[in-house]
């Protein structure tokens, strides 16, 4: 009962009501150490969801193809510095390529991108091409409205390096979006070179490691080799260390992974708040500090209620500690506020476990209407 109440009350506060829905709301959150504070967070009416596809190489030089994904990774972290902007990056969008029978990291047309962006429940998506010479990085494309595929903002920049080019694109995208609704310590405006790495070779290996893992998650050695190279080129790159630790943990090298993860978490203290949460959570979970881990995830769910990952992290805990009914309430909240399709799929499983077969059947009907898949 208490768990259900804890989920339901914030949901009631966060859902918009009427035409003049507020852009912000005040919530009380408790961090991993148990300290309670009040925070102003974006309301549902202020959230902007943007899909970022890999940018397309306008030249024949295939050696530069990796930049397309590298630009997207940089822009992903650059835009996420504003808490009301939710970014669906390559990791999320790639999961829909198979639905539309599109090979990963391939050149796809605007219409297919719009379909994928629509399936990922975005408001806008970025499509762009690039040219690289010894003197400059040129990116040109647009910000498109997902609903009708109309270009709403032209994106174009020429800069002497890729990092400055992405910062320019971020400014152009934010120039179209409404101004920030929250201005506090959770909002930063760091240059993108401070978010992943400012070393181009480290970025190249980091990007290629990300691509290798996306193509074959069961084959870790290629990704590990790339992430090792990225760390060698930039030892203070927190995301590089984190990804290497994650893949080594997957290979059963828990001690080495924990050492790298501890270092990455310390280095990540200079990153925006939302980015730090993932480092802390993984470290707490890996080192067995489960009580603090749960506190952190509850805090993340309160501060960033439109992100799906806190709900996913807490689902099993709610079911084990309280009941399957509590997990159902939690995932219903996720379906209302965050990744609806994934939350509905989790709800189906939970309803089956609860032996509520009529409700499970309703979930199937909802999925068929909202996210139809002929294959399924």
C-alpha positions as CSV (number, residue, x, y, z in Angstrom):
1,X,0.0,0.0,0.0
2,X,2.7,2.5,1.0
3,X,4.7,1.7,-2.2
4,X,1.6,2.2,-4.3
5,X,0.9,5.5,-2.6
6,X,4.5,6.6,-3.2
7,X,4.1,6.0,-6.9
8,X,0.5,7.3,-7.4
9,X,0.9,10.7,-5.6
10,X,3.8,12.0,-7.7
11,X,2.1,10.7,-10.8
12,X,-1.0,12.8,-9.9
13,X,1.2,15.8,-9.4
14,X,3.1,15.4,-12.7
15,X,0.2,14.7,-15.1
16,X,-1.0,17.9,-16.8
17,X,-4.6,19.0,-16.3
18,X,-6.4,21.5,-18.5
19,X,-5.1,23.8,-21.3
20,X,-2.9,25.9,-19.1
21,X,-0.7,23.1,-17.8
22,X,2.3,24.2,-15.7
23,X,5.7,24.0,-17.2
24,X,7.3,23.0,-13.9
25,X,6.4,21.2,-10.7
26,X,7.9,20.9,-7.3
27,X,8.9,17.4,-5.9
28,X,10.6,16.2,-2.8
29,X,13.5,13.8,-3.4
30,X,15.8,11.8,-1.2
31,X,19.4,11.1,-2.4
32,X,21.4,7.9,-2.0
33,X,22.6,9.1,1.4
34,X,19.1,9.8,2.7
35,X,19.1,13.6,2.5
36,X,15.7,15.0,1.5
37,X,15.5,18.2,-0.7
38,X,12.9,19.9,-2.8
39,X,13.4,20.3,-6.5
40,X,11.8,22.1,-9.4
41,X,11.4,19.8,-12.4
42,X,9.9,20.1,-15.8
43,X,6.2,19.2,-16.1
44,X,4.9,16.9,-18.8
45,X,3.9,19.9,-20.9
46,X,7.5,21.1,-21.1
47,X,9.2,17.9,-22.2
48,X,10.7,17.8,-25.7
49,X,11.6,14.4,-27.2
50,X,14.2,14.4,-29.9
51,X,15.5,11.5,-32.0
52,X,19.1,11.6,-33.1
53,X,20.0,9.4,-36.1
54,X,23.6,8.7,-37.2
55,X,24.6,11.5,-39.5
56,X,25.3,10.6,-43.1
57,X,28.7,10.8,-44.9
58,X,28.2,13.0,-48.0
59,X,31.6,11.9,-49.4
60,X,33.0,8.6,-50.7
61,X,35.6,8.3,-48.0
62,X,34.4,5.4,-45.9
63,X,37.2,5.8,-43.4
64,X,35.2,8.8,-42.1
65,X,31.9,7.0,-41.7
66,X,32.4,6.5,-38.0
67,X,32.0,10.3,-37.6
68,X,28.3,9.9,-38.4
69,X,27.8,8.0,-35.2
70,X,30.4,10.0,-33.3
71,X,28.5,13.3,-34.1
72,X,25.3,11.7,-32.9
73,X,26.8,10.5,-29.6
74,X,28.2,14.0,-29.0
75,X,25.0,15.8,-29.8
76,X,23.1,13.3,-27.5
77,X,25.1,14.3,-24.4
78,X,25.2,18.0,-25.5
79,X,21.3,18.3,-25.6
80,X,20.8,16.3,-22.4
81,X,22.2,19.2,-20.4
82,X,18.7,20.5,-20.2
83,X,16.4,18.2,-18.1
84,X,13.3,18.9,-20.1
85,X,14.9,17.5,-23.3
86,X,14.7,13.7,-23.7
87,X,17.0,12.4,-26.3
88,X,16.4,9.1,-28.1
89,X,19.9,8.4,-29.4
90,X,21.5,5.7,-31.6
91,X,21.1,3.0,-28.9
92,X,17.3,3.5,-28.7
93,X,16.6,4.2,-32.3
94,X,18.8,1.2,-33.5
95,X,16.4,-1.1,-31.6
96,X,13.7,-0.2,-34.1
97,X,15.7,-0.8,-37.3
98,X,14.8,-4.4,-37.4
99,X,11.1,-3.6,-37.2
100,X,11.4,-1.7,-40.5
101,X,13.9,-4.2,-42.0
102,X,16.7,-1.6,-42.0
103,X,20.4,-2.7,-41.5
104,X,22.2,-1.1,-38.6
105,X,24.4,1.9,-39.4
106,X,23.1,2.0,-43.0
107,X,22.0,5.0,-45.1
108,X,18.2,5.3,-44.7
109,X,15.9,7.8,-46.3
110,X,13.9,10.5,-44.6
111,X,10.6,8.7,-44.7
112,X,12.0,5.6,-42.9
113,X,13.7,7.9,-40.3
114,X,10.3,9.5,-39.7
115,X,8.7,6.1,-39.2
116,X,11.3,5.1,-36.7
117,X,11.2,8.4,-34.9
118,X,7.4,8.1,-34.7
119,X,7.7,4.5,-33.3
120,X,10.2,5.8,-30.7
121,X,7.6,8.4,-29.6
122,X,9.6,11.5,-30.4
123,X,8.4,15.0,-31.1
124,X,11.3,15.9,-33.4
125,X,14.3,14.1,-35.1
126,X,17.6,15.2,-36.5
127,X,18.7,14.2,-40.0
128,X,22.0,15.6,-41.3
129,X,24.9,14.9,-43.6
130,X,28.6,15.8,-43.2
131,X,31.8,16.6,-45.1
132,X,35.2,16.5,-43.5
133,X,38.4,18.1,-44.9
134,X,41.8,18.8,-43.4
135,X,40.6,22.3,-42.5
136,X,36.9,21.9,-41.5
137,X,33.9,19.8,-40.4
138,X,30.8,20.7,-42.3
139,X,27.4,19.5,-41.2
140,X,24.1,20.3,-42.9
141,X,20.6,19.0,-42.4
142,X,17.5,19.8,-40.4
143,X,15.4,19.4,-37.3
144,X,12.2,17.6,-38.4
145,X,8.8,17.4,-36.7
146,X,8.0,13.7,-36.3
147,X,4.2,14.1,-36.7
148,X,4.3,15.2,-40.3
149,X,8.0,15.0,-41.3
150,X,8.2,18.7,-41.9
151,X,11.6,20.5,-41.5
152,X,11.1,23.1,-38.8
153,X,14.7,24.2,-38.4
154,X,17.7,24.2,-40.9
155,X,20.9,23.0,-39.3
156,X,24.2,24.0,-40.9
157,X,27.6,24.7,-39.6
158,X,31.3,24.8,-40.6
159,X,33.9,24.6,-37.9
160,X,37.5,23.7,-37.6
161,X,36.7,20.6,-35.4
162,X,33.8,18.2,-34.8
163,X,33.3,19.3,-31.2
164,X,32.6,23.0,-32.1
165,X,30.4,21.9,-35.0
166,X,28.2,19.9,-32.6
167,X,28.0,22.8,-30.1
168,X,26.8,25.0,-33.0
169,X,24.1,22.4,-33.9
170,X,23.0,22.3,-30.3
171,X,22.5,26.1,-30.3
172,X,20.5,25.9,-33.5
173,X,18.2,23.2,-32.2
174,X,17.7,25.0,-28.9
175,X,17.0,28.2,-30.9
176,X,13.9,26.5,-32.2
177,X,12.7,24.9,-28.9
178,X,11.0,26.8,-26.1
179,X,13.5,28.4,-23.6
180,X,14.6,26.4,-20.6
181,X,11.9,26.0,-18.0
182,X,14.3,25.1,-15.1
183,X,17.5,27.0,-14.3
184,X,19.3,25.4,-11.4
185,X,22.4,23.3,-10.6
186,X,21.0,20.4,-12.7
187,X,21.2,22.6,-15.9
188,X,24.6,23.1,-17.5
189,X,25.9,24.6,-20.7
190,X,29.3,22.8,-21.0
191,X,31.0,22.5,-24.3
192,X,30.5,19.0,-25.7
193,X,34.3,18.4,-25.6
194,X,33.9,18.3,-21.8
195,X,31.2,15.7,-21.8
196,X,32.9,12.6,-23.5
197,X,36.4,13.5,-24.6
198,X,38.2,16.3,-26.4
199,X,40.6,13.8,-28.1
200,X,39.5,12.9,-31.6
201,X,41.3,9.6,-31.6
202,X,39.7,8.6,-28.3
203,X,36.3,9.6,-29.7
204,X,37.0,7.5,-32.7
205,X,37.8,4.4,-30.7
206,X,34.9,5.1,-28.3
207,X,32.5,5.4,-31.2
208,X,33.8,2.3,-32.9
209,X,33.4,0.3,-29.7
210,X,29.8,1.5,-29.4
211,X,29.1,0.4,-32.9
212,X,30.8,-3.0,-32.5
213,X,28.7,-3.7,-29.4
214,X,25.5,-2.6,-31.1
215,X,26.1,-4.9,-34.0
216,X,26.8,-8.0,-31.9
217,X,26.2,-7.7,-28.1
218,X,27.2,-11.3,-27.7
219,X,30.7,-10.7,-29.1
220,X,32.5,-8.6,-26.6
221,X,36.2,-8.7,-27.6
222,X,36.0,-6.3,-30.5
223,X,34.2,-3.7,-28.3
224,X,36.7,-4.3,-25.5
225,X,39.6,-3.7,-27.9
226,X,38.2,-0.4,-29.1
227,X,37.3,0.9,-25.6
228,X,40.8,-0.1,-24.4
229,X,42.2,2.1,-27.1
230,X,39.9,5.0,-26.2
231,X,41.1,4.8,-22.6
232,X,44.7,4.7,-23.7
233,X,44.2,7.8,-25.8
234,X,42.3,9.7,-23.1
235,X,42.8,8.2,-19.6
236,X,40.5,10.8,-18.0
237,X,37.5,10.0,-20.3
238,X,34.8,8.9,-17.9
239,X,32.5,7.4,-20.6
240,X,35.4,5.5,-22.1
241,X,36.3,4.0,-18.7
242,X,32.7,3.2,-18.0
243,X,32.1,1.3,-21.2
244,X,35.3,-0.6,-20.9
245,X,34.3,-1.6,-17.3
246,X,30.9,-2.6,-18.5
247,X,32.2,-4.9,-21.2
248,X,34.9,-6.4,-19.0
249,X,32.2,-7.2,-16.4
250,X,30.3,-9.0,-19.1
251,X,33.5,-11.1,-19.7
252,X,33.5,-12.1,-16.0
253,X,36.4,-9.7,-15.0
254,X,34.5,-8.3,-12.0
255,X,37.5,-7.0,-10.0
256,X,39.1,-5.1,-12.9
257,X,35.7,-3.7,-13.9
258,X,35.0,-2.5,-10.4
259,X,38.4,-0.7,-10.3
260,X,37.7,1.0,-13.6
261,X,34.1,1.9,-12.6
262,X,35.3,3.5,-9.4
263,X,37.7,5.7,-11.3
264,X,35.1,6.5,-13.9
265,X,32.6,7.5,-11.2
266,X,35.1,9.9,-9.7
267,X,35.9,11.5,-13.0
268,X,32.2,11.8,-13.8
269,X,31.7,14.2,-10.9
270,X,32.3,17.1,-13.3
271,X,29.6,15.9,-15.7
272,X,25.9,17.1,-15.6
273,X,23.8,15.6,-12.8
274,X,21.7,13.4,-15.1
275,X,24.9,11.8,-16.5
276,X,26.4,11.1,-13.1
277,X,23.5,9.0,-12.0
278,X,24.3,6.1,-14.3
279,X,27.9,5.9,-13.0
280,X,26.8,6.0,-9.3
281,X,24.0,3.5,-9.8
282,X,26.3,0.9,-11.6
283,X,29.0,1.3,-9.0
284,X,26.5,0.9,-6.1
285,X,24.9,-2.1,-7.7
286,X,28.2,-3.8,-8.6
287,X,29.7,-3.2,-5.2
288,X,26.6,-4.6,-3.4
289,X,25.4,-1.4,-1.9
290,X,21.8,-2.2,-2.7
291,X,20.0,0.0,-0.2
292,X,21.8,3.1,-1.5
293,X,21.2,1.9,-5.1
294,X,17.5,1.8,-4.5
295,X,17.5,5.2,-2.9
296,X,19.4,6.6,-5.9
297,X,17.0,5.1,-8.3
298,X,14.0,6.4,-6.4
299,X,15.6,9.8,-6.4
300,X,16.3,9.6,-10.2
301,X,12.7,8.6,-10.8
302,X,11.5,11.6,-8.9
303,X,13.9,14.1,-10.6
304,X,13.6,12.6,-14.1
305,X,10.2,11.0,-14.2
306,X,10.2,10.9,-18.0
307,X,13.2,8.7,-18.3
308,X,12.4,4.9,-18.4
309,X,15.6,3.5,-16.8
310,X,14.7,4.3,-13.2
311,X,11.4,2.4,-13.5
312,X,13.2,-0.5,-15.1
313,X,15.8,-0.6,-12.3
314,X,13.1,-0.5,-9.6
315,X,10.7,-3.0,-11.1
316,X,12.3,-6.2,-9.7
317,X,12.9,-4.5,-6.3
318,X,9.2,-3.5,-6.0
319,X,8.0,-7.0,-6.9
320,X,10.4,-8.8,-4.5
321,X,10.0,-6.3,-1.6
322,X,6.4,-5.4,-1.8
323,X,4.3,-7.3,-4.3
324,X,3.7,-7.8,-8.0
325,X,0.8,-5.3,-7.6
326,X,3.3,-2.6,-6.5
327,X,5.4,-3.4,-9.6
328,X,2.3,-3.1,-11.8
329,X,1.5,0.4,-10.3
330,X,5.1,1.4,-10.9
331,X,5.1,0.3,-14.5
332,X,1.7,1.9,-15.1
333,X,3.3,5.2,-14.1
334,X,6.2,4.5,-16.5
335,X,3.6,3.9,-19.3
336,X,2.0,7.2,-18.6
337,X,5.2,9.3,-18.4
338,X,8.1,7.6,-20.2
339,X,8.7,4.8,-22.7
340,X,5.1,3.7,-23.2
341,X,5.8,0.7,-25.5
342,X,8.4,-0.8,-23.3
343,X,6.4,-0.2,-20.2
344,X,3.3,-1.9,-21.7
345,X,5.4,-4.9,-22.6
346,X,6.6,-5.1,-19.0
347,X,3.1,-4.7,-17.8
348,X,2.0,-7.7,-19.8
349,X,4.5,-9.9,-18.1
350,X,3.6,-8.5,-14.7
351,X,-0.2,-9.1,-15.3
352,X,0.6,-12.7,-16.3
353,X,2.6,-13.2,-13.1
354,X,-0.3,-11.8,-11.1
355,X,-2.7,-14.1,-13.0
356,X,-4.7,-11.1,-14.2
357,X,-5.3,-12.5,-17.6
358,X,-8.0,-10.1,-18.7
359,X,-5.7,-7.1,-18.0
360,X,-2.9,-8.9,-19.9
361,X,-5.3,-9.3,-22.8
362,X,-6.1,-5.6,-22.7
363,X,-2.3,-4.9,-22.9
364,X,-2.1,-7.0,-26.0
365,X,-4.9,-5.0,-27.6
366,X,-3.3,-1.7,-26.6
367,X,0.0,-2.8,-28.1
368,X,-1.7,-4.0,-31.3
369,X,-3.4,-0.6,-31.7
370,X,-0.5,1.7,-30.7
371,X,2.5,-0.3,-31.8
372,X,1.3,-2.8,-34.3
373,X,3.9,-5.3,-35.6
374,X,2.8,-7.8,-38.3
375,X,5.6,-10.2,-37.3
376,X,4.3,-10.4,-33.7
